[in-house]
């Protein structure tokens, strides 16, 4: 789902906009919230994949529409859609996905408050100028609620099956993030790079926010090149903890790597927002995602215990958590409501 790994490619693009300056105008955590006391935002996935609601079948749009509206009604702050096509596990099982941008646009049209975006959009799937246009259009449809999550890509077989390049993913992410940042912030780019050639591109029409939607770059690893890419171009970072250590204490090495990267590129670390993706078990039913036995590593407990753990992420500098819950059903969303109520009451 998210970026990981390093490559050996080089990187040469124009000067990116200042991350601190862009954050001063587009705070990824102050848009569209209901007045609450919770110390951090809580988002959740909309299950746009086969088996997301019921095993063996794809969810239909009327079901996803109802889920999106329920996510908003229950009190979540954001809704996220996976940007995948078809992922095949080692045992031959596969998960297929509805195309993310179409689902996000439709979800934006049937909701009023929640932020929404891809977590994350693989830069190898789309030209960066197209990604910037898609993000701006989503911001318009949603009335300024869009968030643009970017990543280097997760699955080699998925890229190759669809004719997309797989090599040099981090270099490609660096170049794409620079282009997208310039287009969203300034509305123009002329770029001749290693992976992308763009001639006098003007991003019009503009959406409701002068700088466009905030950009989040997602990572799994804490490799220095990825961290520098985040520090140079992103409004916020997302760390994908869901397939590993889901405890708040897991944030520390990521935070230290991000702070070091910010200092290296001359950015105030406080200007970079930090978010994480985590797994939360809503039942005792065993659940696997390929090689990952999420039943053994996900957060679980009473509403008070889950709320306390989520609140502890705020102590680690996290201001937005994206929940990968299982099962992800209307009943599970309603079961999560007491967790959100406890966070609104102070969390602890």
C-alpha positions in Angstrom: 0.0 0.0 0.0 2.8 2.4 0.8 6.3 3.3 -0.3 9.2 1.3 0.9 12.8 0.5 0.1 15.6 2.5 -1.5 17.1 2.7 -5.0 20.3 4.0 -6.4 18.9 6.6 -8.9 19.9 10.2 -9.0 17.7 13.2 -8.6 17.8 16.5 -10.3 14.8 18.8 -10.4 14.1 22.5 -9.8 14.0 24.0 -6.4 10.9 22.9 -4.5 8.7 25.2 -2.5 9.5 25.7 1.2 7.7 23.0 3.3 7.4 25.4 6.2 5.9 28.1 4.0 3.4 25.7 2.4 2.3 24.4 5.8 1.7 27.9 7.0 -1.1 28.2 4.4 -2.4 24.6 4.3 -2.6 22.9 7.6 -3.6 19.3 6.9 -5.1 18.9 10.3 -7.3 22.0 10.6 -9.6 21.5 7.6 -13.2 20.4 8.0 -13.2 19.3 11.6 -16.2 19.3 13.9 -15.4 21.1 17.1 -14.1 18.4 19.4 -11.7 17.9 22.3 -9.9 15.0 20.7 -6.1 15.6 20.5 -5.7 14.0 17.1 -7.8 13.2 14.1 -9.0 9.7 13.4 -9.6 8.4 9.9 -10.6 5.0 8.5 -10.5 3.1 5.2 -13.5 2.8 2.9 -13.2 -0.9 1.8 -12.9 -0.5 -2.0 -11.6 -4.1 -2.4 -13.0 -7.6 -2.9 -13.7 -9.1 0.5 -13.8 -5.6 2.1 -17.4 -6.2 3.3 -18.1 -9.8 2.6 -15.6 -12.6 1.7 -15.4 -13.4 -2.0 -17.1 -10.4 -3.5 -16.6 -6.8 -4.4 -18.6 -4.2 -2.5 -21.1 -2.4 -4.7 -21.3 1.4 -4.9 -24.6 1.6 -2.9 -22.9 -0.2 -0.1 -19.8 2.0 -0.3 -22.0 5.1 -0.4 -23.8 4.1 2.7 -20.4 3.3 4.4 -19.0 6.7 3.5 -22.0 8.4 5.0 -21.8 6.2 8.1 -18.1 7.0 8.5 -19.1 10.7 8.6 -22.1 10.2 10.9 -20.2 8.1 13.4 -17.7 10.9 13.9 -14.5 10.0 12.0 -12.4 12.9 10.7 -11.3 11.4 7.4 -12.0 8.6 4.9 -9.2 6.9 2.9 -9.2 4.7 -0.2 -6.5 2.2 -1.2 -4.8 2.9 -4.6 -4.3 -0.6 -5.8 -5.5 -2.6 -8.9 -5.1 -6.3 -8.1 -2.7 -7.7 -5.5 -1.8 -11.4 -5.8 -0.4 -13.1 -2.6 2.2 -15.9 -2.7 -0.5 -18.5 -2.2 -2.3 -17.4 -5.3 -5.2 -15.6 -3.5 -5.8 -12.1 -4.9 -7.6 -8.9 -3.9 -9.0 -6.6 -6.6 -9.8 -3.0 -6.1 -12.2 -0.4 -7.5 -10.2 2.5 -9.0 -9.5 4.9 -6.2 -10.0 8.3 -7.8 -13.5 7.4 -9.1 -14.6 6.1 -5.6 -13.1 9.2 -3.9 -14.9 11.6 -6.2 -18.2 9.8 -5.6 -17.6 9.7 -1.9 -16.9 13.4 -1.8 -20.2 14.1 -3.5 -22.2 12.2 -0.8 -20.4 13.6 2.3 -20.2 17.1 3.7 -17.5 17.2 6.5 -14.9 14.5 6.4 -11.5 14.9 4.7 -10.7 12.2 2.1 -8.0 11.0 -0.1 -5.9 8.1 -1.3 -3.6 6.3 1.1 -1.5 6.3 -0.9 -1.5 7.1 -4.6 1.4 5.3 -6.3 3.3 7.7 -8.4 4.2 5.0 -10.9 0.5 4.6 -11.8 -0.1 8.1 -13.1 1.8 11.1 -14.5 2.4 13.6 -11.7 0.7 16.5 -13.7 -2.4 14.2 -14.0 -2.2 13.5 -10.2 -2.1 17.2 -9.4 -5.1 17.8 -11.6 -7.0 14.9 -10.0 -6.2 16.2 -6.6 -7.4 19.7 -7.5 -10.6 18.4 -9.0 -11.3 16.3 -5.8 -10.7 19.4 -3.7 -13.3 21.2 -5.8 -15.9 18.5 -5.6 -15.4 18.1 -1.9 -15.4 21.8 -1.1 -11.8 21.9 0.2 -11.7 18.5 2.0 -9.2 16.6 -0.2 -5.8 15.3 1.0 -3.3 13.9 -1.5 -1.4 10.9 -0.2 1.6 9.8 -2.3 3.9 6.8 -2.2 6.5 5.1 -4.3 4.5 1.9 -4.9 4.2 -1.4 -3.1 3.9 -4.4 -5.5 6.2 -5.1 -8.4 3.9 -7.6 -10.0 1.0 -5.2 -10.0 3.1 -2.5 -11.7 4.5 -4.8 -14.4 1.1 -6.4 -15.1 -0.3 -3.0 -16.0 2.7 -1.8 -18.0 4.1 0.6 -15.3 7.8 1.0 -14.5 9.0 -0.5 -11.3 12.7 0.3 -11.1 14.0 3.4 -9.3 10.8 4.0 -7.3 12.3 6.4 -4.8 13.9 8.5 -7.5 10.6 8.6 -9.3 8.8 9.6 -6.1 11.3 12.4 -5.5 10.8 13.8 -9.0 7.0 13.4 -9.0 6.6 15.0 -5.5 8.6 18.0 -6.7 6.4 18.5 -9.8 3.2 18.0 -7.9 4.2 20.4 -5.1 5.1 23.1 -7.6 1.8 22.6 -9.6 -0.4 22.7 -6.5 1.4 25.7 -4.9 2.3 27.8 -7.9 0.0 26.5 -10.7 2.8 26.1 -13.2 5.8 23.8 -14.0 8.2 23.4 -16.9 10.3 20.3 -16.3 12.7 18.1 -18.1 13.8 15.4 -15.8 14.9 11.8 -15.7 11.4 10.3 -15.6 9.0 13.1 -16.6 9.0 15.7 -19.3 6.5 18.5 -18.9 6.2 21.6 -21.1 4.7 24.8 -19.7 2.0 23.0 -17.7 -0.6 25.3 -16.1 -2.8 23.8 -13.5 -6.2 25.4 -14.1 -8.9 25.7 -13.0 -8.0 26.1 -9.4 -10.0 24.7 -6.5 -11.2 26.4 -3.3 -7.8 26.5 -1.6 -5.1 28.8 -3.0 -2.4 26.2 -2.5 -4.5 23.2 -3.3 -4.9 20.2 -1.1 -2.1 19.3 1.3 0.3 16.6 0.2 1.1 13.6 2.5 4.0 11.3 1.6 3.7 7.8 3.0 6.6 5.5 3.9 7.2 2.1 5.6 11.0 2.4 6.0 13.0 5.1 7.6 15.6 5.2 4.8 17.4 8.6 4.6 16.4 9.3 1.0 12.7 8.7 1.7 12.9 10.9 4.8 14.6 13.7 2.9 11.9 13.5 0.2 9.2 13.9 2.8 11.1 16.8 4.4 11.6 18.6 1.1 8.1 18.3 -0.4 5.4 17.1 2.0 3.0 18.9 4.1 2.7 15.8 6.2 4.2 12.3 6.6 2.4 9.0 7.0 4.1 6.0 8.5 2.5 2.7 7.8 2.7 0.8 11.1 -0.3 -1.5 10.4 1.7 -4.5 9.2 4.2 -4.3 12.0 4.4 -2.7 15.5 1.1 -0.8 16.1 2.1 0.6 19.4 2.7 4.4 20.0 6.3 3.6 21.0 7.0 2.5 17.4 6.8 6.1 16.3 10.0 7.2 17.9 12.6 6.0 15.3 10.4 7.5 12.5 10.2 10.8 14.4 13.9 11.0 14.9 14.6 10.2 11.3 12.1 12.8 10.1 13.6 15.4 12.4 17.1 14.7 11.2 15.9 14.9 7.5 14.2 18.2 8.2 17.3 19.7 9.7 19.4 18.4 6.8 17.3 20.2 4.2 16.9 23.4 6.3 13.3 22.9 7.4 11.8 23.4 10.8 10.8 19.9 12.0 7.7 21.4 13.7 6.3 22.4 10.3 6.0 18.8 9.2 2.9 17.1 10.4 3.1 13.4 11.4 0.4 10.8 10.8 0.3 7.0 11.0 -1.7 4.1 9.6 -2.5 1.4 12.2 -4.5 -1.8 12.4 -7.3 -2.2 14.9 -9.1 -5.5 15.6 -12.8 -5.1 16.0 -13.5 -8.7 16.8 -11.7 -11.9 17.9 -12.0 -13.4 14.4 -8.5 -14.3 13.0 -7.5 -12.1 10.0 -4.6 -12.2 7.6 -3.4 -9.9 4.9 -1.1 -12.1 2.9 1.9 -12.9 5.1 0.7 -10.5 7.8 -1.3 -12.1 10.7 -3.0 -8.9 11.7 -4.9 -10.7 14.5 -1.6 -11.0 16.5 -0.3 -7.4 15.9 -3.3 -5.2 15.7 -4.5 -2.9 18.5 -7.4 -4.4 20.4 -9.3 -3.9 23.7 -12.2 -2.1 25.2 -13.3 1.3 23.9 -11.5 2.9 26.8 -8.3 0.9 26.1 -8.3 1.7 22.4 -9.1 5.3 23.0 -6.2 5.5 25.5 -3.8 4.0 23.0 -4.9 6.3 20.2 -4.5 9.3 22.5 -1.0 8.1 23.4 -0.1 8.6 19.7 -0.6 12.3 20.3 2.1 12.2 23.0 4.4 10.9 20.2 3.7 13.9 18.0 1.1 12.2 15.8 -1.9 14.4 14.9 -3.8 12.0 12.6 -4.2 8.2 12.7 -5.6 6.3 9.8 -7.3 3.1 10.9 -7.2 -0.2 9.0 -10.0 -2.0 10.9 -11.1 -5.5 10.6 -13.7 -6.6 10.1 -14.6 -3.4 8.2 -18.4 -3.5 8.2 -21.2 -1.0 9.1 -21.5 -2.8 12.5 -17.8 -2.4 13.2 -18.0 1.3 12.4 -20.8 1.7 14.9 -18.8 -0.3 17.4 -16.0 2.3 17.0 -18.2 5.2 17.9 -17.6 4.8 21.7 -13.8 5.1 21.0 -14.4 8.4 19.3 -16.7 9.6 22.1 -14.0 8.8 24.7 -11.4 10.7 22.6 -13.8 13.7 22.5 -14.1 13.4 26.3 -10.4 13.7 26.8 -9.1 10.2 25.8 -8.0 9.1 29.2 
